[in-house]
Amino acid sequence: MWVFDATPLIYLAKVDRLALVQQLDASCVIPERVYEEVVETGLKQGYPDARRIERSIDADRFDIVSVETTALLSRLQVDILLRVNAEES
C-alpha cells in the first residue's frame, strides 16, 4: 500500500502526472486529513491542482482512508502545536 501525503500529491498534480500512480503495484491511499488539506481547502482557495487531485480520486486512482487516533498520534499533534506556538511567540 502506498500512502500519499500532501506534498507528493500536490507536486504530481502541478505537473499533471497523477496518472503515474496507476503503474504502482499496490493500492494508493490518501488519509482523510490530507484529503481535507489538499482537495477541500485547495478548492476553496482556487488551486487548479486541487481539482486534478479530486478528479483522480473520482477516477478511483486513490482511496480515502480514515486514520485511527492513537496515543502516539495524539502526542505528535500536541508536540506540533507546541512548536508552532513557540515559533509564533
Secondary structure, DSSP 8 states (H G I E B T S, - for coil): -EE--HHHHHHHHHTT-GGGGGGSSS-EEEEHHHHIIIIIHHHHTT-HHHHHHHHHHHTTS-EEE-----HHHHHHHHHHHHHHHHHH-
